[in-house]
Amino acid sequence: PLKLLKQVLRTPGETETCRNVIYNGPSSKKLDVVFVGSGIPTQGNFEYLVKNVIDTERKVDGLLSVEPFMSNKNKINFWRVDILDTFPENSDIYYFDSYFDYAEPLAKENCPFADQVIALIAKPKTTSSFASVGGEYAQMTINTNMFDEVLDSTYRSRIIMSTGRVFIHEFGHSFGGLADEYIKSEEVPSESRIIASVNCDVAGCGKWCT
């Protein structure tokens, strides 16, 4: 009876492994953001992490603490794939330690309506957080010190807030199609890639000046 009651009370689309975090309406009319984790120590840690990067209470610099997401929060559904796993280590540095090949199937198999897949990766260690510009995938390197209650609370708060800011940055790439407005000398993007981004242009600024 209890199991049946839980099934009846579930949000539409929710299953044992695809758990709803915030539901604002049918997937056909909303943006569905699905979180998956790799190397997160416990289920409680995963839930805590997802809650903070979303940041409905606007306390830790997460996604819903800033515009335009704050004013449009009712247009987004957030989901969590409750399968604690650790992705196999990826040594192919050409793909910047991308775990898309593991994260995307995990999200889509459990939450097939996913529009944006966000991988929160504590292990294996990755070189950096990144996202596909204008794509459907972003991944973040997670500092597990945020879960250590023995550490100084101020230090932990700084880690949590930094994680929220990184999520906003990477989500701006994947969902918003925004490119970095800085470059490393060895990573100069092609002209076509610059023009394809929403917020950047080549010299002369033909997007806006013609």
C-alpha positions in Angstrom: 0.0 0.0 0.0 2.8 2.5 0.9 4.6 1.8 -2.4 1.3 2.3 -4.3 0.7 5.6 -2.5 4.2 6.9 -3.4 3.5 6.1 -7.1 0.2 7.9 -6.9 1.8 11.0 -5.3 4.6 11.2 -7.9 5.0 14.2 -10.2 4.2 13.4 -13.8 7.3 11.8 -15.4 8.9 10.9 -12.1 10.2 7.4 -11.4 12.3 5.7 -8.8 15.5 6.9 -10.5 14.2 10.1 -12.2 13.3 12.2 -9.2 11.7 15.6 -9.5 13.3 18.5 -7.6 11.1 21.4 -8.9 8.1 20.9 -11.1 6.4 23.7 -12.9 4.3 21.9 -15.5 4.3 19.5 -18.4 7.7 18.9 -20.1 6.2 19.9 -23.5 5.9 23.4 -22.2 8.9 23.7 -19.9 12.7 23.5 -20.0 13.7 20.2 -18.3 17.1 20.3 -16.6 18.4 17.0 -15.4 21.3 16.5 -13.0 23.5 13.4 -12.9 26.3 12.7 -10.6 29.7 10.9 -10.7 31.7 10.1 -7.6 29.4 12.0 -5.2 29.9 10.3 -1.8 26.3 9.9 -0.7 22.8 10.4 -1.9 22.3 13.1 0.7 25.4 14.9 -0.6 24.0 14.7 -4.1 20.6 16.1 -3.1 22.3 18.9 -1.1 24.5 19.8 -4.1 21.6 19.9 -6.5 19.6 22.0 -4.1 22.3 24.6 -3.8 23.3 25.0 -7.4 19.6 25.6 -8.2 19.3 27.9 -5.2 15.6 28.7 -4.9 16.2 30.7 -1.7 18.8 32.9 -3.4 21.4 32.4 -0.7 24.4 30.8 -2.4 24.7 32.4 -5.8 23.0 29.5 -7.7 21.1 29.6 -10.9 17.8 31.1 -9.6 19.5 33.8 -7.7 20.3 35.8 -10.9 18.4 37.2 -13.9 17.0 36.2 -16.3 16.5 32.8 -14.5 15.0 34.4 -11.3 12.1 35.9 -13.2 11.6 32.9 -15.4 11.9 30.1 -12.7 8.4 29.0 -13.4 9.5 28.0 -16.9 12.0 25.4 -15.7 11.6 21.9 -14.3 14.6 20.4 -12.4 15.2 16.7 -12.1 17.8 14.4 -10.5 18.9 11.0 -11.6 19.2 9.1 -8.3 21.9 6.6 -9.4 25.1 7.1 -7.5 27.8 6.0 -9.9 31.4 6.9 -10.9 32.2 7.3 -14.5 35.2 5.5 -16.0 38.2 7.7 -16.2 38.5 9.4 -19.5 42.1 10.0 -20.6 41.3 11.6 -24.0 42.4 15.2 -23.4 41.3 16.2 -26.8 37.8 16.3 -25.4 38.8 18.2 -22.4 38.0 15.3 -20.1 34.4 15.3 -21.4 32.1 12.7 -19.8 29.2 13.4 -22.2 29.3 9.8 -23.4 28.5 8.6 -19.9 26.3 11.4 -18.6 24.0 11.9 -21.5 22.8 8.3 -21.8 22.4 8.1 -18.0 20.1 11.2 -18.1 18.2 10.2 -21.2 17.6 6.6 -20.2 16.1 7.7 -16.8 14.6 11.1 -17.7 14.0 10.8 -21.5 12.5 14.3 -21.7 15.8 16.0 -20.6 16.5 19.2 -22.5 19.7 20.1 -20.6 22.0 17.5 -18.9 24.2 18.7 -16.1 26.9 16.3 -14.9 28.2 17.0 -11.4 31.6 15.2 -11.2 33.6 14.7 -8.0 35.4 11.6 -9.4 37.2 10.9 -11.6 39.1 14.2 -11.4 38.6 16.4 -14.4 40.7 19.3 -15.7 37.9 21.8 -15.5 34.2 22.5 -15.8 32.9 23.2 -19.3 29.9 23.1 -21.6 29.0 22.7 -25.2 28.1 26.2 -26.5 24.5 26.1 -27.6 24.2 22.4 -26.9 22.5 20.3 -24.3 25.4 19.4 -22.0 27.5 20.9 -19.2 29.7 19.4 -16.6 31.1 20.7 -13.4 34.1 19.7 -11.2 32.9 19.3 -7.7 35.0 20.0 -4.6 33.8 17.5 -2.0 35.1 19.6 0.8 31.7 21.3 0.8 30.3 18.1 2.3 32.8 18.0 5.2 31.0 19.3 8.2 34.3 19.2 10.2 35.7 22.0 8.1 35.2 25.7 8.9 31.7 26.8 7.9 32.9 30.0 6.2 35.3 27.9 4.0 32.5 25.5 3.1 30.2 28.4 2.2 32.8 29.8 -0.1 33.0 26.5 -2.0 29.2 26.2 -2.2 28.9 29.8 -3.6 31.7 29.3 -6.0 30.0 26.1 -7.3 26.8 28.0 -7.9 28.6 30.7 -9.9 30.3 28.1 -12.0 26.9 26.5 -12.7 25.5 29.8 -13.9 28.6 30.3 -16.2 28.4 26.8 -17.7 24.6 26.9 -18.1 25.0 30.2 -20.0 27.2 28.3 -22.5 24.9 25.2 -23.0 21.5 26.7 -22.7 22.1 30.3 -23.7 24.7 29.7 -26.4 27.0 32.3 -24.9 30.7 32.0 -25.6 33.5 33.0 -23.2 34.5 36.6 -23.6 38.1 35.7 -23.0 40.5 33.3 -24.6 43.7 31.5 -23.8 46.5 32.2 -26.3 46.7 28.5 -27.4 42.9 28.3 -27.8 42.0 31.0 -30.3 38.5 30.0 -31.7 37.8 30.0 -35.4 35.9 32.9 -37.0 32.9 30.7 -37.7 32.7 29.6 -34.1 32.9 33.3 -32.9 30.1 34.3 -35.2 28.0 31.4 -34.2 28.0 32.5 -30.6 25.2 34.8 -29.3 27.4 37.4 -27.5 30.6 37.6 -29.6 31.7 38.8 -33.0 34.8 39.3 -35.1 36.5 42.7 -35.6 34.0 45.2 -37.0 31.1 43.7 -35.1 29.0 43.0 -38.2 26.2 41.4 -36.1 25.3 44.8 -34.6 26.9 47.5 -36.7 25.3 46.8 -40.1 
